[in-house]
Amino acid sequence: MQRRRFMQTAMGLGALALAAPLPRAGTLSRSELPGGMRLYAGADLAFGTVIGVKLLHADGKIAERAIAEALAEAKRIDALMSLYRPDSQVARLNRDGALDTPDRHLLTVLDTARDVSALTDGAFDITVQPLWHLASQGRATKDALPLLGWRRVRSDTRRIALDAGMAITLNGIAQGYALDLARAALAARGIRHALIDTGEFGSLGRADGGRPWTLGVRDPRREDGILDTLALDGRSIATSGDYATAFSADFARHHIFDPATGASPLELAETVVAAPYGILADALSTAFMVTGHRRALEIAATLPGVDVLLVGKDGRIARSKGMMHST
């Protein structure tokens, strides 16, 4: 599936502005800041888009090495889990119906996907890929319902297997996991202040001047509009929206599917989830599009460190009490 580009990053330099973009993929930039620190930024291509890291550090060699390692971690997950790379483990699994000696990162993501599926009563289901295949061709998705079922994905350290005709997509969880690995790589290099963008967002520490890193949340009905601004508090941020890949002008048919019906859910236009880990935020943002706002708020309330901002197709906004605001 085409991944969403839903947030604009803002560096917290004075009043909110949509800050300087990431450099071109494969390049590194730096800017001088007061106090001996420098702002370094690097970008690369993964998950069908530009991913990037911005960080503050006084030592250029350390900064450049940390950025390279963080981006490499994200690219490794894309290489494992892409639907569009024929040599990826997910593509091979979907093609052959089984995969021997799966990578440990793939098993970790499958385990978390299974947990979130159980938590959300199946609203999150990685076996919806056959629905995407039909919807993208303008065909009736209900014909693929017999091929769905998250419990039918069998996995252990030796082998992953699917029933005949099934296929999985990890596009609703892989970028969040890549975020976690990229952030861990930065921390391992001693980086204390960073903003990471793998398609989902995470941070370490603060932006320059001690201000928080901030994100502008896209208005789901205005491509260049900002609905809200979030001051990051160390948690990961992920979102899903009906606008990312719409199959109808009214956004009634789009790339997110209710596994129970095969149709796109009709209540919400956008979900934004804050969670301690990117992998959880990513999966929940997809699941909550399916559950609707009431159940999303109920589930979030049971999970430590999880908060939500939910935008209905009617424009109404609901948010949990702990959802961050910009200061």
N, C-alpha and C positions, 0 to 999 in steps of 0.2 A: 504494500500500500504506500501511496505517497504520504510522507510524513508532514505533519503540520508545522507551519512557521507562524507562531502565535504571539510571541512576545518580542518586545524591543528592549534591548539592554540600555540602561542609563547609569552612568558612572557616579552620580551624586555630585557632580561639579556645579555648585551653586543651585539655582532653580532647576527643576527637572527638565532635562532635554534628552532627546533621543541621541545618545552619545555617539562619538566617533565609531564607525563600524569596525568590525574585525578586519585585519589586513587580508589580502588575497590569499587563497588557499596555498599552502606551501611556503608562506613568507612569514617574517617576524618583524615587528615594529617595536620601537621604544620611545618613551617621552620622559623628559626630565621633570621631577617633582620636587617640591621643597623638602628639606630635611635629609637630603642624600639618597632618598628612594627614587626609583625609576618605575614607570609603568611599562611593562612588557606585554605584548599581545602576539599570539600566534594562531594560525588557522590551517585547516586541512579539509579534505573532502571525506565524508563518511555518511552512511544512511541516506544517500541521495541529496545531501545538502552540505552546507559549510558548517563545520564545527569549530569551536575556538576556545581559547583560554586567555584571560587577562590576569596579570598578577603584579604585585608590588614587591620589589626586592632591590637591594643595593648592589648585588653582584650579578653582572650580566651573564657570566658563564653558568652560574647555578640556575638563573632564571631560564635561560635558553634550554638547558638540559631538562629542567623540570617540565617546561611546556612540551618539548618533544616527546618525553616519556608519557605524559598525560594524553596527548593526542594519539600516540601509538596504542595505548590501552583501548581507547574508544574505537580506533580503526580495527583492532583485533576482534572486537565483538561484532562489528559490522561484517567482517570477513567470515565469521562463524555463522551468523544468523540472518544474513541477507536472503531475501527471496529472489533476487535478481542476479546473483552470482552463481553460476551453475556448479561451482566447486565448493560452495558453502555447505556446512553440515546440514542446515535446515533444507536447502534446496535438494540435496542428495536424499535426505529422509523423505521429503515429499515425492520425489521421483521414484524411489525404490520401495517405499513403504517400510523401510527399516534402516537402521544405521548402527554399525558395530563400533565398539570402542569410542563412544561419544566423548567430546571434550568436557572437562569438569565444569567449565563455565556454562556450557549448554545445559548440563544437568542441574546446576544451581538455578538457572532461570526457569527450567521446567518445574522444579520443586516449588519455587515461589509462585509460579503461575497456578499450580495446583492448589496451593494454600489460598490464594486470592479467589479462585473459582469457588472453593468451598465457603469462604467467608461471605461471598456475595450471592450465594445460591445460584451459581452458574452464570451470573451476568457477565463475568469475565470468562472468556472461553477462547483458547488459542486455536481451536479447531474450526473457526469460522472462515478460514481461507476459501473453501468452496463457495461460500456466499459472495465473497468479493469477486471471484472469478465470474460468476453469473451476472452480478450487478454491473460490473464494468462492461459487459457485453449487452446490457439492456434486457437481460432475460429474467424470468421469474425465479427469485431466490428460494422459494419454498421447495423447489425440486431438489435442493441440496440438503434439506434438513436431516434426512436419514444418515448423512455423513458426519454429523456433528456429535460431539460428546467429549467433554474434557476428561472424563473418567476412563475413556478408551485409549488414552495415550499411555503406553506401558514403557517404563524406563528404569534402568539400573545402570551400574557402572560398566556393564558389558554391552548393553544393547538398548536401543529405543525402537519401538515398533508401533505401527498404526494399522488399523483395519483397512481393508481394500477400499480405495477411493478417497480416503481421508487425506487431509493436508493441514498443516499448522502454519500460523503466522505469529511471529514474536515481535511484530511492529508496535504492539501496544505495551511492551515491557523492556525490550532490548536497549533502547536509548537511555532509559533510566538506570539500567545496570551499568552501561558504559559510563554514565555520569559517576556512579559510585567508584568504579575502578580508576577513573581519571582523577577524582578528588583524592583517593588514597595514594596515588602516585605522587601528587603534589605534596601531600603531607609527609610522605616518606623522604622527600627531598628537603624538608624543613620549611616549606612555603607556608606562611601564616596568613596571607591575604590574597585571595584569588576569586575570580568569577569564572565558572565553567559553563559552556554551552555545548551540549551534545544533541540539541533538539529538546532536551529538558535542561533545567538550570539548577546549579548548586553554587555554594560559595564557601569560602574560608575567610574568617576575620572580617575586616572592614575595607572600604574603599579609601582613597586618600583623604586626609583631613579628619580621619576618624568617623566619617559618615558611613552608613551602611551601603552596601551594594543595593541598587534598586532595579526593579523590573517594571516595565509598563505592560499591562495586560491588554491585549487587543480587544476592541469592540467587535463582537461577532458579526455585526451587520455593517460595519464601516471599515474597509480594509486598512485605512491609514489612521483610524480612530483609536484612542486609548481610553479604555473603560475604567481602569483603576491602576494605581501604582503601589507596588509592594516593596517594603523595605526588608531585605532578606535577613533572617535571623539564624542562619546556619543550617536550616532545613532545606530539603530539595523541593523544587517546584516543577509540577508537570501539568499539562492541560490537554484537553481534547475539545474539538469543536466541529459542528456540522458543516462549517464552511471549508474545511481543509480539502475535502474531495467530495463535492456535491454532484449528485446525478440528476438533480432537478432544480429548477430556478428558485423554487420556494424552500429549498433545503429539507424537504420532507424525505428525500432519499439521498443517502450519503454513505460514507465509507464505514460507519459504525453500525453494527447489526445487533439486534436482540437475538441471542441464540435460541430462545424459545419460539420465536415466530419467523425468523428469517428477515424481518423488516427492520428498517431503521427506527430507533426510538423517537417519539414525537414531542416529548416535553421540554427537553433542555437544548439550548444552542451551544453552550460552552460549560466546561467544568475546569476548575483550577484546584489543584490539590497540593498542600504542603505536607510533607512527611519526613521522618528522620532519614529515610533512604530513598534514593532516586528510583530504584526498582519498584518500591511500594507505591510511591507517588504516581509513577507512570501507569502501572496496572490499575490503580484505583481511579485515575482520571478517565480511563476508558470504561471501567465498570459503572461508574456513577452516571455516565451518559445513558446507560441502559436502565439503571435502577430508578432514576428520577430523583428529585430533590429531597423528598421526605425520607426515603430509605437511605439515601446518601448521607444525610445528616445523622441518622440513627447509627449507621455503621461507623462513621467518623468519630462519633462520641465514645465508641468502645475502644478506640485505638489510641494509645498514648502518642502524643506529638503529631496527630493527624488533624488537619483543618481543611475546610473547603470554601470556595467561592463558586456559586452556581448561578448561571444566567439562563433564564427561561426563553423559549422562543417568543414569548410575549414581552420580553424585555425586563421582567422582574428579576431582582437579584436577591439571593439568599446566601448567607455566610455564617459559618460557625464563629463562636465568640473569640476563639484564639487565632483566627485568620489574621495574618499580619497586614498592617497598613503602612504607607509611607509616612514618615514624620516630617 
